[in-house]
Structures are given as C-alpha cells and as structure tokens.
Amino acid sequence: MGEAALKSSAVGLKPGVVTGDDYVTLVESCKAGGYALPAVNVTGTNTINGVLEAAAKNKSDIIIQLSNGGAQFYAGQGFPDATLAKVLGAVSAARHIHMMAEHYGICVILHTDHANKKLIPWVEGMLDHGEVFFKETGKPLFSSHMLDLSEEPIEWNLNECARILKRMAPMGMSLEIELGVTGGEEDGIGGEFDESADNSKLYTQPEDVLQAYQQLSSIGSFSVAASFGNVHGVYKPGNVKLRPEILKNSQTLVSEKEGTGANPLNLVFHGGSGSDKGQITEAVSYGVFKMNIDTDTQFVFSEAVGKFVEANPKAFKYQIDPDDGTPYKKFYDPRKWLRAAEEALVERLTEACADLNSTGKSLAQS
C-alpha cells in the first residue's frame, strides 16, 4: 500500500461516495487487508436503502451498481424514451446515493455494470452528466463505470477502453474492463449458460491481462473482470468449474514483466452468487477487491414478499375481510411488504460481508 493510502487508512475516509484518491485508498485497503466488498445491483430506492442499511449494520464499505436495465427501471418502465431512461435513471439513482450514503456513515463505491458495444452511448451519456456534476462539485457523479467488450477482438476492446478511460481519468474515475467471457446472462448481456458447450472463453489468458495493463495503466485507474470459470446466475453443483489460480497467474505475470509489487492488478469477481465460499476466499487472496452479487439478492428480496403474502393472503384479496369486517390496510400497505424485502436483503448481505471478510473494516470516519 502506498504512503497516501496508509495515511488515509489511519485517519479514515469521509463517509459517502468515494472517488479519486479515496477510491484508490479503499481498493488498496481491501487488497492489503485480505478482504473484498460486495457489489450489489440495485433497481430502486428500496434496494439502494437496503444495501446502505446492510453496510452500516456490518460496518462494511460497499459497492452499489446499476445495470442499464436497472437504471431504466429506476427512471420508470413507462418513460417514453428507453435510451434516455437508462441515462436519467442512473443519474437520478446516483444523486440519491450521494445524498444518503454520507448519513449512513459508510463509504460507497458507485458503479455501473455491464455495458457492451451497443451500450457505449449509455456510458458516454452518463459521462456527459458526470462532467457537469464535476464542474459543480469537484467530484465525479460515479466512482467508476464498466465496459464489457469481452466479445469483441481484444485490440478493439482495449483501444475503446483506453479512449473512454482518457475521458474519465481527469475526473478521478476508474474503469472496469472484462477480459474473457463470464458465462450466463445478466440483464440482457450474454446468453444462457450452456454446460455442454466448449467453455474455453470462460478462462482469461494471463497474457491478455498483461496487454491490458501495459495499455491502460499509464492512463488511469482500472480494474479487470478476469474470467476464471465464473457464471452469472445460480446452477446446480458441479456445472461451474471455478479456477481462481488463473487470477494468481495473471498477477504473477504482470508483476514479473512490469517489475511491480505483489498483486498489482485490481481484480473483480463477476457471477459470485452461489459460489463456493472456499473459492471466494481464495480469489480474494489473489487481489479480488469486488464481488458482484445480484441473483441471490434478487431472490431473497422476492422470497420475503412471497412469504408475507402467504402469511396474510386475505389482505391481498380484500381491503376489508368479507366475513368479519377486519380492515387489512396495515398489511397491504406497500411499506409493510417492501420493508420485509429490505430486511431479507440486509440479512443476505450480512452473509456476503462475512464471506468476503469485510465486516467491521469500513474506512469511514465515525
């Protein structure tokens, strides 16, 4: 860890959305401390507030991220311009998080998830708003964005990543890239996991990671979603063959070729839901600072609503009981069943913080 990071870790960081040097400090602290942060996809204020509550409860810093579909949903499915909704929804959610995160007393990395070639204009639209926000506040709107161009030739992938990073770096933003293809489908990106297919692309080649480091490291901060057999979604045991040693090999190659210290790469783990806990721990030891969790949190959020409806079936058929006149407003009130969903989300993220060893390690000043 660098001198600046050590100094910041000793005194703590200001609670709220972290960017620039504070982002670097937080990432370096994760890697040096042997822990990673849950990166949770959100779709509205209920999921955002649940994530913030879980982070505060567990004294863990956290990563909140939006996919293009999540951003569109935040703006409203009825918004007449779907493309604009994806930009404005992300911007609106970001402003909500900027306002609330500080008061929850934890540090938040604010991120956007998978953006493939056709979604590059989405990222550029968010950067348009982010540059205005930067002029107003001196901070970027988001800590980082992701470009997932892993299905394109690597030269085109890295050249486009370099172009976007040159726009982001002056604001203190980081770029997440993907090398190799994470299996499965997430919010319209990718395809269904085919357990019988040739899955050679599910394993990133260390030489590709070295090429990315050589091209991007001089421009600005970046992280790598290197594929080591991870798959979006949850599948029956035995189908997903994780090989975390690929991450170790990538770190070793870059360190040897570029003369850096240990674990020079900032690595992220996509497709974390349902993963073996031992392999999660191993991946974190190789420099993973971020693990995406979406499928599991979606399930527990919805499961809690289903349980609430099953426990109070008449309340979702009648405003007043037809037999005895009992009013059911206190049950069908959305604040009741949505709160149950939030509580389930908090419980699942408490487990995630424990799995990633981030509990009690927030850098936020009290």
N, C-alpha and C positions, 0 to 999 in steps of 0.2 A: 504494500500500500504506500502511495506517495505521501510526502510530507503534508501537503494540503489536506489529503483525506484523513490522515491521522489527527491533525489539528481539529478538523471539523467533527470527527467521531468523538473526540474527547469532550468537546463543548456541546455537541448535539446540533441538529439542524432545526430550522424553523418549521413547525408543523404546516402542512398544506401540500400543494402540488410542487414537486421538486423538478428543477430544470438546470441546465448548465453544469457548473462545478458541483452543485449539490447532488445532481443526478449521478455524476461520476463518483462522488464520495459514497453515495448509497450503494451503488453497484460494487465498488471496491470493498466496501464493508461486508457485503454478502459473501463475496468470494474469499476474502481473508478470514471471515468468521465461520465458514463452512455451512452457510445456510442460503436458502433461496426464498423468493417471495411468490405467493400465489398471484397469478394474473387472471382476473375474473372478468369474463364477458358480461356486460350489462345491457339492459334493454329499456330501462325506465327508472324513475326515481325510487321505486320500491327496491329494485335490485341494487342500485347505487347505494342507497342508505343502509341496506343490509350489509353490504361489503364494508362500508365505513364503520358500522357498528361492530362487526366482527374484528376488524383491525384494531379498533380501540379496546375492545374487550380483551384481546390477546396481546396487546402492546406490541403489535407487529406492524411494520410498514407493509404496504400493499400496492399492487398494480391493478388499476381499473382500465379496462379496454373496451372499445366498441368495434364491432364488425360493421360493414356497410349496411347490412340488414338491420342490425341493432340500432344504428343511427337513424335509419329511415323510420323504424318503428317509434323511436323517441319523438320524431317530428310529427308522427301520426300517419297511419296507413291510408287515411283519406286525403292526405296532402296531394294536390293535383299534379305536382311535378316530382316524380320519384327521384330523379337525379339530384335536383336541388334539395329534396328532403334528406338525402343522405349526407349532404354537406351541413345544412342548417341543424339537423338533428344532432350531429356530432358536436357542432359549435355550442348548441344550447346545453347539451349534457356537460360539456367541458366547463362552461360558465357555472353551472350548478355545482360541479365538483370543486372548482376553485373557491366558491363561496363557502361550502360546507366543510371541506376537508380540514381546514385550519382549526375549526371549532371542535372537531372530533379528536384533535390532538395527536395525529399521526402523519407520517409522510406518505404521499401518494405519487407514484409514477403514473402519469396519464397518457394512455397509449391507444392507437388504433390498430386493429388486427387485419389479417389477410387482405391485401389489395393486389390482385393480379393485373395483367397487362391492361385489360379493359377498364380497370378501376384506377388507373394512374390519374385521370382527371379528377376523381374524388379526392385523392391526396393533394393534388395541386389546388383544388378549391378550398380545402381546409387550410392550406398554407397561405392562400390569399387572406383569409380571415385572421390567421395567426400572425401575419406580418403587421396587420393593422393593430392587433392586440399588443404586439411587441412595441410598436411605436407609442402606444398609450401607457403601457405599464412597465416596459423594460424586461418583460418576461414573455416567452412564447406561450401560446394557448395550450399546446400539448407538450409533454416531455419528449415524445417520440412517435414516429409512425412506422408502419411496416409496409415494405414492398415484397410481395411474394411472387417473384418472377421465375420460380424454380422450374416451370415447364418450358421456359424459353432457353435458347442456347446460352451457355454461361457467359460468353463475351458480351452479348446483348444485355443480359441480366445485370452484369456488373457495371457496364457503361451507363445504363439507365439509373442504377442505384447511385453511381458517382454523380450524375447530373442532379438528381434530387438532393443528395446529401450536401452538395455545394450551396444549395438554396437554404437548407436547414441549419447548417453549421454556424453561420453568423448569429443566429438567434439562440444558440446553445442547445439545439435539439439533437437527438440521437436517431439513427435509422436502424431498424431491424430488417435483415435480409434473410432469405431462405435459400439454402443450397441442398439439393436432393429434394425429393417429394415426400412430404408427410402423407401417409395413406389416409383413406377415408375422405369424407366430405364435411365441410363446415360452412354453413350459411352460404351455400351456392358455389363455394370454391372447392375444387377437387371432385372426386367421384366416390361412389360406394367402394368400400374395401373388398377386394377380391382375394380371398385366401388362397385360391389356386393359381393366381397369376404369377408370372415372373416378377419378383419384387426387388430386383437389383437396384432400382432407383430409390428404394427406401433407405439406402445406406450411402451417406455422403462420403465422397472421397477426400481424404486429408489434403491432397494436392489442390483441390478446388478451394478449400478453405484458405490455404496459403495464398493462392492467387487473389482471393478477395481481400485478405489482409494487406497484401502488397499494393493493391489498387486503392483501397479506401482509407487505410489508417492515417495517411497524411492529410486527408481532407477533414475528417472529424470523427466524432464518436459513433460507433456502430456495434451492433450485436448480430449474432449468427444463429438462426434456427437450423442447426445441422441435423439431418435426419439419421437416426440410428435404429430404424425399425418401428418408430412410434407412429400411432394411427389415431386419427380423430374418431371419437365415439368410443363405445364400450363393446367388446366382443368376447365370445366365450374363451375360457382359459386355454392357452396353447396356440392360439392363432397368431398372436402378436409376438414376434421374436425380437425383443429389445437387445441391443448390443452397445451398452454405454462405453465400452472400450474404444469405440470409434471416436468419441469425444476426446478421450485421453490421447489417442494417436494424433488428432488434429492439433491439440495444444502442444504436444511434443515437437511436431514437425515445424510449426511456426516459431516456437522458442529456439530451436536449433538453427533454423535458416536465417532468422532475423535477429538473433542474439538478444532476445528479451528475457525477462524473468519467467518464472513458472506461471502457467495458465494465463497467457496474455490475452486470450480471446474471452469476450463476454458472450456466453452461450445461453440459449433459451431452449426449453423443453416443450414442444407442442404435443398435443394428444396425451395429456397427463391423466385424464380421468380413467380410473380403473387400473392404473399401472401398479406393478408390484412395488411395495414400499422399500424393499431392499435395493431394487434397481433405481428408485428415485434417489435414495441416499448416495448410491454410487455415482449417479450422474451429477449430483450437486458437488461431490468431491472433485470432479473434473472441471469445475468452473461454471456450472449452470447457476445463474442467479435468478431465473424466472421460470415458473412452470405454469402453463396455461391450464385452466380448469373451467369448463363450460358445460359439458354433458352432465356431469354429476350435480352441479349446482342447479341446472335446469330441472333435473329430475326431482331433487328434494324440495324445490320450491313448489312444483306442481303436485307432488305427492302430498304435501301438507294441506294444500287446498282441497284435494280429493278426500282426505281424511276428515277435514272439517265438514264438508258437505255430507259425507256418510254419517257423521255423528249427529247432524242436525238436518235430516232430509226434508222435514216439513217446511223448514224456513226457506227452502229454495223452490217451494211449490206454492206457498201461500204467504200472504202478508199477515193474515190472522188465521189461527187454527180454526178450521170449519166445524170442529167438534166441540171445543171448549172456549173458543174466543181468545186464546193466548196470542198476544202480538209477538211477531218474530223479528222486528226491526233490529234488535241488538245482535241478531245472528247474521242476517243477510247484509247488514252494513258492510261495505267493502273493506272498511278499516279493520274489521274483525278477521276475515279470512286472509286478507293480504298480510296482516300482521303475523298470522300463523306461518305464512310462507316465508316472511322475513326471518322469523325465529329459526326456522329449519335451515335457511341459508347460513345464518350465523353459526349454527351447530356444525354444519358440514365444513365451513371454512375454519372453524376451530380445529377440526381434524387435519385439514390441509396445512395449517400453520405448524402443527406438531410434526407432521410428516416431513416438512421442509426445514424444520429446526429454527423457525423464525420467531417463535413465541417469546415474548419478553425482550426482543432485541431491537425495538424501534429506536431510531436515532433522533426522534423528535424531542426537542426540549420540553420539559414539563413546565 
